[in-house]
Amino acid sequence: MNVLIIGGGGREHALAWKLAQSAGLNTLYCTPGNAGIANVATLAALDAGDHPAVIGFCTTNQISLVVVGPEVPLVAGLVDALENAGIAAFGPSPKAARLEGSKTFTKELCARHNIPTAAFQHFNNAPKAKMYARQQDLPIVIKADGLAAGKGVIIAETTNDALNAIDDCFEGEFGEAGTEIIIEEFLTGEEASMFFLCDGQNALPLGTAQDHKRVGEGDCGPNTGGMGAYSPAPVMDDAVIQKTINQIINPTLRGMSEMGAPFKGVLYAGLMIEDGQPKLIEYNVRFGDPECQVLMMRLKSDLLPLLIAACEGNLADMSIEWRKDAALTVVLAANGYPGTYQKGSVIEGTDSLDSKFVQVFHAGTAIDNGKLIATGGRVLNVTALGKNVVEAQRRAYAAVDQINWPEGFCRRDIGWRAVARGAK
């Protein structure tokens, strides 16, 4: 079959790389793609927000399945538009995508179904939010209610930090996403993520991972879209996984179905684990980035039949096979990220790195006059397999050190929690 991927980041390159290995694939397309995706798929110039144009492309090119990578087109209803045109699409409807599109929606769902999460309050104006913030124990968490590209979360260590964060949200720092906010208690413990393929009724576990959101080593500095990740997450043992399924995922699927918005696609649960008890931090309704990169490296099963089964409601009959290896990815970002950064710098040394154990997934890249250039903030994802996180980390950084890009940087401590646990 012919497949179209929507998106152009490291997540979409990892999906394209994996789908390109499928026995059931004929032609793979991607829009807008990037320089790395161009090696495994045919790039198309489409505006994902122009639903008639996407439908027209799919009809002309006999697309049997569309895989929507980013959250914005999901929340905007691209899946419904495609399905109404008779084109299968992997991802949630806009009603189901509210699990990511509105943090307040998710918190209220948790309250109705007794899903463990942080206590919170919702606000649509700064004065009331500030009054509430002044009364709370510190630290507290300020979150833009809507989509903010992974950057709309501020952990306020002082009251002034909280008040400034509230002002930033309501004064447009995160655009429309910050016109409403939630303020929630700060959860302690160890953060991890778990992913599930969902078909509206059934949830098939798709692995665990730990991300590194902060820009600086030692998990300091501002939040980013993610500076690296590894899988599996050691803190997610069998008991924690089962609690996550029973107490968080299953009630969520039941609740969404009951309100007429059954969830299909990838449900990404951001969790805080303390004393063996998981609590939901937030949901995303798509593959994580950079978590997708490590999951695709570890996934042994053919991805395409799994995506089709999720679309068709047949996940109850499916199983997933994983490699025993751990995987770790290091994000190379442009100097200045997540703030202001320059585009157009030349990157050298990536051509010979892909191997059995290492893959370089592109995010913000393009080819200009035959040279690889940086076009975004997060630019490359150097991803490696190993018998454990320590070996995967060693291989990933050995590959990073072969890349010549003075205008870029990376964290040098990705995987530190697993290493601290004593992995040999």
For each residue, the residues with C-beta under 8 A, 3 or more apart:
1: 24 25 26 64 65 304
2: 26 27 28 29 61 62 63 64 65
3: 19 25 27 28 29 63 64 65 66 67 304
4: 29 30 31 44 54 57 58 61 63 65 66 67
5: 12 15 16 19 28 29 30 31 33 37 41 66 67 69
6: 12 30 31 48 54 66 67 68 69 70 73 78
7: 11 12 30 31 32 48 68 69 70
8: 12 30 31 32 33 34 37
9: 12 13 34 69 70 289 363 364 376 378
10: 13 14 289 290 292 293 331 361 362 363 378 380 381
11: 7 14 15 69 70 286 287 288 289 290 292 293
12: 5 6 7 8 9 15 16 30 33 34 37 69
13: 9 10 16 17 34 36 37 40 293 361 362 363 381
14: 10 11 17 18 287 292 293 295 296 297 361 381 383
15: 5 11 12 18 19 67 69 287 292 296 303
16: 5 12 13 19 20 28 30 33 37 40 41
17: 13 14 20 21 40 296 359 361
18: 14 15 21 22 296 299 303
19: 3 5 15 16 22 25 28 67 303 304
20: 16 17 25 28 40 41
21: 17 18 302
22: 18 19 25 302 303 304 305
23: 302
24: 1 302 304 305
25: 1 3 19 20 22 28 304
26: 1 2
27: 2 3 42 61
28: 2 3 5 16 19 20 25 40 41 42
29: 2 3 4 5 41 42 43 44 57 61 63
30: 4 5 6 7 8 12 16 33 37 41 42 43 44
31: 4 5 6 7 8 43 44 45 46 48 54 57
32: 7 8 43 44 45 46
33: 5 8 12 16 30 37 38 41 43 44
34: 8 9 12 13 37 38 362 363 364 365 366 375
35: 38 39 362 365 366 367 372
36: 13 39 40 360 361 362 365
37: 5 8 12 13 16 30 33 34 40 41 43 362
38: 33 34 35 41 43 367
39: 35 36
40: 13 16 17 20 28 36 37
41: 5 16 20 28 29 30 33 37 38
42: 27 28 29 30
43: 29 30 31 32 33 37 38
44: 4 29 30 31 32 33 57
45: 31 32
46: 31 32 50 53 54 57
47: 50 53 54
48: 6 7 31 54 68 70 72 73 78
49: 73 76
50: 46 47 53 54
51: 54 55 77 78 81 82
52: 55 56
53: 46 47 50 56 57
54: 4 6 31 46 47 48 50 51 57 58 66 78 81 82
55: 51 52 58 59 81 82 85 87
56: 52 53 59 60
57: 4 29 31 44 46 53 54 60 61 63
58: 4 54 55 61 62 63 66 82 85 87
59: 55 56 62 63 85 87
60: 56 57
61: 2 4 27 29 57 58
62: 2 58 59
63: 2 3 4 29 57 58 59 66 87
64: 1 2 3 87 88
65: 1 2 3 4 88 89 90 304 307 308 311
66: 3 4 5 6 54 58 63 78 82 87 88 89 90
67: 3 4 5 6 15 19 89 90 91 307
68: 6 7 48 73 74 78 79 89 90 91 265 286
69: 5 6 7 9 11 12 15 286 287
70: 6 7 9 11 48 73 74 286
71: 74 75 97 100 101 147 284 285 286
72: 48 75 76 147
73: 6 48 49 68 70 76 78
74: 68 70 71 78 79 91 92 94 97 100 265 285 286
75: 71 72 94 97 98 100 101 147
76: 49 72 73 94
77: 51 80 81 93 94
78: 6 48 51 54 66 68 73 74 81 82 89 91
79: 68 74 82 83 89 90 91 92 93 94 265
80: 77 83 84 93 94
81: 51 54 55 77 78 84 85
82: 51 54 55 58 66 78 79 85 87 88 89
83: 79 80 86 87 88 89
84: 80 81
85: 55 58 59 81 82
86: 83
87: 55 58 59 63 64 66 82 83
88: 64 65 66 82 83 308 311 312
89: 65 66 67 68 78 79 82 83 311
90: 65 66 67 68 79 264 265 307 310 311
91: 67 68 74 78 79 97 264 265 266 285 286
92: 74 79 95 96 97 99 263 264 265 285
93: 77 79 80 96 97 261 264
94: 74 75 76 77 79 80 97 98 101
95: 92 98 260 261
96: 92 93 99 256 261 262 263 264 265 285
97: 71 74 75 91 92 93 94 100 101 285
98: 75 94 95 101 102 105 106 261
99: 92 96 105 106 109 252 256 263 267 283 285
100: 71 74 75 97 106 147 282 283 284 285 286
101: 71 75 94 97 98 105 146 147 285
102: 98 105 106 145 146
103: 106 107 143 144 145 146 182 282
104: 107 108 122 145 180 182
105: 98 99 101 102 108 109
106: 98 99 100 102 103 109 110 280 282 283
107: 103 104 110 111 117 120 122 182 184
108: 104 105 111 112
109: 99 105 106 112 113 115 252 255 256
110: 106 107 113 114 115 116 117 280
111: 107 108 114
112: 108 109 255
113: 109 110 251 252 254 255
114: 110 111 251
115: 109 110 247 248 251 252 280
116: 110 247 248 277 278 279 280
117: 107 110 120 279 280 281
118: 141 184 185 186 187 272 279 281
119: 184 185
120: 107 117 182 183 184 185
121: 132 182 183 184
122: 104 107 145 180 181 182
123: 126 128 129 132 180 181 182 183
124: 179 180
125: 128 129 170
126: 123 129 130 166 167 170
127: 130 131
128: 123 125 131 132
129: 123 125 126 132 133 166 170 181 183
130: 126 127 133 134 162 163 166
131: 127 128 134 135
132: 121 123 128 129 135 136 183
133: 129 130 136 140 142 156 159 162 163 166 183
134: 130 131 159 163
135: 131 132
136: 132 133 140 162 183 185
137: 140 185
138: 156 157 158 159 162 186
139: 155 156 157 186
140: 133 136 137 155 156 162 183 184 185 186
141: 118 153 154 155 156 183 184 185 186
142: 133 153 154 156 162 165 166 169 181 183
143: 103 152 153 154 181 182 183 184 282
144: 103 148 152 153 169 174 177 178 180 181
145: 102 103 104 122 177 178 179 180 181 182
146: 101 102 103 152 174 176 177 178 179 180
147: 71 72 75 100 101 152 177
148: 144 151 152 153 174 175 177 178
149: 152 225
150: 213 223 224 225 226
151: 148 174 222 223 224 225 338
152: 143 144 146 147 148 149 169 174 177 178
153: 141 142 143 144 148 223
154: 141 142 143 161 162 165 168 223
155: 139 140 141 186
156: 133 138 139 140 141 142 159 161 162 165
157: 138 139 161
158: 138 161 162
159: 133 134 138 156 162 163
160: 163 164
161: 154 156 157 158 164 165
162: 130 133 136 138 140 142 154 156 158 159 165 166 183
163: 130 133 134 159 160 166 167
164: 160 161 167 168
165: 142 154 156 161 162 168 169
166: 126 129 130 133 142 162 163 169 170 181
167: 126 163 164 170 171
168: 154 164 165 171 173 174 178
169: 142 144 152 165 166 173 174 178 181
170: 125 126 129 166 167 178 179 181
171: 167 168
172: 175 178
173: 168 169 178
174: 144 146 148 151 152 168 169 177 178
175: 148 172 178
176: 146 179
177: 144 145 146 147 148 152 174
178: 144 145 146 148 152 168 169 170 172 173 174 175 181
179: 124 145 146 170 176
180: 104 122 123 124 144 145 146
181: 122 123 129 142 143 144 145 166 169 170 178
182: 103 104 107 120 121 122 123 143 145
183: 120 121 123 129 132 133 136 140 141 142 143 162
184: 107 118 119 120 121 140 141 143
185: 118 119 120 136 137 140 141
186: 118 138 139 140 141 155
187: 118 272 274 279 281
188: 272 274
189: 272 273 274 275 279
190: 235 272 273 274 417
191: 210 211 270 271 272 273 281
192: 208 209 210 233 235 236 271 273
193: 208 209 210 211 233 268 269 270 271 288 291
194: 205 207 208 209 233 236 241 244 268 269 271
195: 205 206 207 208 209 266 267 268 269 287 288 291 295
196: 203 204 205 206 249 266 267 268 269
197: 203 204 206 265 266 306 307 309 310 315 318
198: 202 203 204 253 263 264 265 266 267 310 315
199: 202 264 309 310 311 312 313 314 315 316
200: 253 257 262 263 264 313
201: 253 257 262 313 316
202: 198 199 253 313 315 316
203: 196 197 198 245 249 250 253 267 315
204: 196 197 198 306 310 315 318 319 320
205: 194 195 196 241 245 320
206: 195 196 197 266 295 320
207: 194 195 231 232 295 298 299 322
208: 192 193 194 195 231 232 233 236 241
209: 192 193 194 195 229 230 231 232 233 288 291 294 295
210: 191 192 193 229 230 231 233 235 417 418
211: 191 193 226 228 229 288 290 291
212: 219 226 227 228 229 411 413 414
213: 150 219 223 224 226 227
214: 219 220 221 222 223 224 227
215: 221 222 223 224 227 333 337 338 411
216: 219 220 221 411
217: 220 411 412 413
218: 413 416
219: 212 213 214 216
220: 214 216 217
221: 214 215 216
222: 151 214 215 338 339
223: 150 151 153 154 213 214 215 338
224: 150 151 213 214 215 227 333 337 338 377 378
225: 149 150 151 289 338 377 378
226: 150 211 212 213 229 288 289 290 291 331 378
227: 212 213 214 215 224 330 331 333 410 411 414
228: 211 212 290 328 329 330 331 410 411 414 415
229: 209 210 211 212 226 288 290 291 293 294 328 329 414
230: 209 210 233 294 326 327 328 329 389 392 393 414 415 418
231: 207 208 209 210 291 294 295 298 326 327
232: 207 208 209 236 298 326
233: 192 193 194 208 209 210 230 236
234: 237 389 417 418 421 423
235: 190 192 210 240 273 417
236: 192 194 208 232 233 240 241 244 271 273
237: 234 240 241
238: 241 242
239: 242 243 276
240: 235 236 237 243 244 273 276 278
241: 194 205 208 236 237 238 244 245
242: 238 239 245 246
243: 239 240 246 247 248 276 277 278
244: 194 236 240 241 247 248 249 269 271 278
245: 203 205 241 242 248 249 250
246: 242 243 249 250
247: 115 116 243 244 250 251 278
248: 115 116 243 244 245 251 252 269 271 278 280
249: 196 203 244 245 246 252 253 267 269
250: 203 245 246 247 253 254
251: 113 114 115 247 248 254 255
252: 99 109 113 115 248 249 255 256 263 267 283
253: 198 200 201 202 203 249 250 256 257 262 263 267
254: 113 250 251 257 258
255: 109 112 113 251 252 258 259
256: 96 99 109 252 253 259 261 262 263
257: 200 201 253 254 260 261 262 263
258: 254 255
259: 255 256
260: 95 257
261: 93 95 96 98 256 257
262: 96 200 201 253 256 257
263: 92 96 99 198 200 252 253 256 257 267 285
264: 90 91 92 93 96 198 199 200 310 311 313
265: 68 74 79 90 91 92 96 197 198 285 286 310
266: 91 195 196 197 198 206 285 286 287
267: 99 195 196 198 203 249 252 253 263 283 285
268: 193 194 195 196 283 284 285 286 287 288 291
269: 193 194 195 196 244 248 249 280 283
270: 191 193 280 281 282 283 284
271: 191 192 193 194 236 244 248 278 279 280 281
272: 118 187 188 189 190 191 278 279 281
273: 189 190 191 192 235 236 240 276 277 278 279
274: 187 188 189 190 277 279
275: 189
276: 239 240 243 273
277: 116 243 273 274
278: 116 240 243 244 247 248 271 272 273
279: 116 117 118 187 189 271 272 273 274
280: 106 110 115 116 117 248 269 270 271 283
281: 117 118 187 191 270 271 272
282: 100 103 106 143 270
283: 99 100 106 252 267 268 269 270 280
284: 71 100 268 270 288
285: 71 74 91 92 96 97 99 100 101 263 265 266 267 268
286: 11 68 69 70 71 74 91 100 265 266 268
287: 11 14 15 69 195 266 268 291 292 295
288: 11 193 195 209 211 226 229 268 284 291 292
289: 9 10 11 225 226 292 293 363
290: 10 11 211 226 228 229 293 294 329 331 378 381 383
291: 193 195 209 211 226 229 231 268 287 288 294 295
292: 10 11 14 15 287 288 289 295 296
293: 10 11 13 14 229 289 290 296 297 327 329 359 361 381 383
294: 209 229 230 231 290 291 297 298 327 328 329 383
295: 14 195 206 207 209 231 287 291 292 298 299 327
296: 14 15 17 18 292 293 299 303
297: 14 293 294 323 325 327 329 359 383 384 385
298: 207 231 232 294 295 322 323 325 326 327 385
299: 18 207 295 296 303 320 322 323
300: 321 322 323
301: 305 306 319 320 321 322
302: 21 22 23 24 305 306
303: 15 18 19 22 296 299 306 307
304: 1 3 19 22 24 25 65 307 308
305: 22 24 301 302 308 309 318
306: 197 204 301 302 303 309 310 315 318 320
307: 65 67 90 197 303 304 310 311
308: 65 88 304 305 311 312 314
309: 197 199 305 306 312 313 314 315 317 318
310: 90 197 198 199 204 264 265 306 307 315
311: 65 88 89 90 199 264 307 308
312: 88 199 308 309
313: 199 200 201 202 264 309
314: 199 308 309 317 318
315: 197 198 199 202 203 204 306 309 310 318
316: 199 201 202
317: 309 314
318: 197 204 305 306 309 314 315
319: 204 301
320: 204 205 206 299 301 306
321: 300 301
322: 207 298 299 300 301
323: 297 298 299 300 385
324: 387
325: 297 298 385 386 387 392
326: 230 231 232 298 385 386 387 388 389 391 392 418
327: 230 231 293 294 295 297 298 383 384 385 386 392
328: 228 229 230 294 383 384 386 389 392 393 396 414 415
329: 228 229 230 290 293 294 297 361 381 382 383 384 396 414
330: 227 228 381 382 383 396 397 400 410 411 414
331: 10 226 227 228 290 363 378 380 381 410 411
332: 378 379 380 381 382 400 403 405 408 409 410
333: 215 224 227 337 338 341 377 378 379 408 409 410
334: 337 341 342 343 345 364 374 376 377 379 407 408
335: 341 342 407 408 409
336: 339 340 341 342
337: 215 224 333 334 341 377 378
338: 151 215 222 223 224 225 333 377
339: 222 336
340: 336
341: 333 334 335 336 337 377
342: 334 335 336 345 407
343: 334 364 373 374 375 376
344: 368 373 374 375
345: 334 342 373 374 405 406 407 408
346: 371 372 373 405
347: 350 365 372 373 374 379 380 403 404 405 408
348: 372 403 404 405
349: 352 353 402 403 404 405
350: 347 353 360 372 380 403
351:
352: 349 402
353: 349 350 358 360 382 399 402 403
354: 358 359 360
355: 358 359
356: 385
357: 384 385 386 395
358: 353 354 355 382 383 384 385 395 396 399
359: 17 293 297 354 355 383 384
360: 36 350 353 354 380 381 382 383 399
361: 10 13 14 17 36 293 329 380 381 383
362: 10 13 34 35 36 37 365 379 380 381
363: 9 10 13 34 289 331 376 378 379 380 381
364: 9 34 334 343 374 375 376 377 378 379
365: 34 35 36 347 362 372 373 374 375 376 379 380
366: 34 35 372 373 375
367: 35 38 370 371 372 373
368: 344 371 373
369:
370: 367
371: 346 367 368
372: 35 346 347 348 350 365 366 367
373: 343 344 345 346 347 365 366 367 368
374: 334 343 344 345 347 364 365 379 405 407 408
375: 34 343 344 364 365 366 379
376: 9 334 343 363 364 365 379
377: 224 225 333 334 337 338 341 364
378: 9 10 224 225 226 290 331 332 333 337 363 364 381
379: 332 333 334 347 362 363 364 365 374 375 376 405 408
380: 10 331 332 347 350 360 361 362 363 365 403 408
381: 10 13 14 290 293 329 330 331 332 360 361 362 363 378
382: 329 330 332 353 358 360 396 399 400 403
383: 14 290 293 294 297 327 328 329 330 358 359 360 361 396
384: 297 327 328 329 357 358 359 392 393 395 396 399
385: 297 298 323 325 326 327 356 357 358 392 395
386: 325 326 327 328 357 389 390 391 392 393 394 395
387: 324 325 326 391
388: 326 391 392 418 423 424
389: 230 234 326 328 386 392 393 415 418 419 423
390: 386 393 394 415 418 419 423 424
391: 326 386 387 388 394 395
392: 230 325 326 327 328 384 385 386 388 389 395 396 415
393: 230 328 384 386 389 390 396 397 414 415 419
394: 386 390 391 397 398
395: 357 358 384 385 386 391 392 398 399
396: 328 329 330 358 382 383 384 392 393 399 400 414
397: 330 393 394 400 401 412
398: 394 395 401 402
399: 353 358 360 382 384 395 396 402 403
400: 330 332 382 396 397 403 410
401: 397 398
402: 349 352 353 398 399
403: 332 347 348 349 350 353 380 382 399 400 408
404: 347 348 349
405: 332 345 346 347 348 349 374 379 408
406: 345
407: 334 335 342 345 374
408: 332 333 334 335 345 347 374 379 380 403 405
409: 332 333 335
410: 227 228 330 331 332 333 400 414
411: 212 215 216 217 227 228 330 331 414
412: 217 397
413: 212 217 218 416
414: 212 227 228 229 230 328 329 330 393 396 410 411
415: 228 230 328 389 390 392 393 418 419
416: 218 413 419 420
417: 190 210 234 235 420 421
418: 210 230 234 326 388 389 390 415 421 423
419: 389 390 393 415 416 423
420: 416 417
421: 234 417 418
422:
423: 234 388 389 390 418 419
424: 388 390
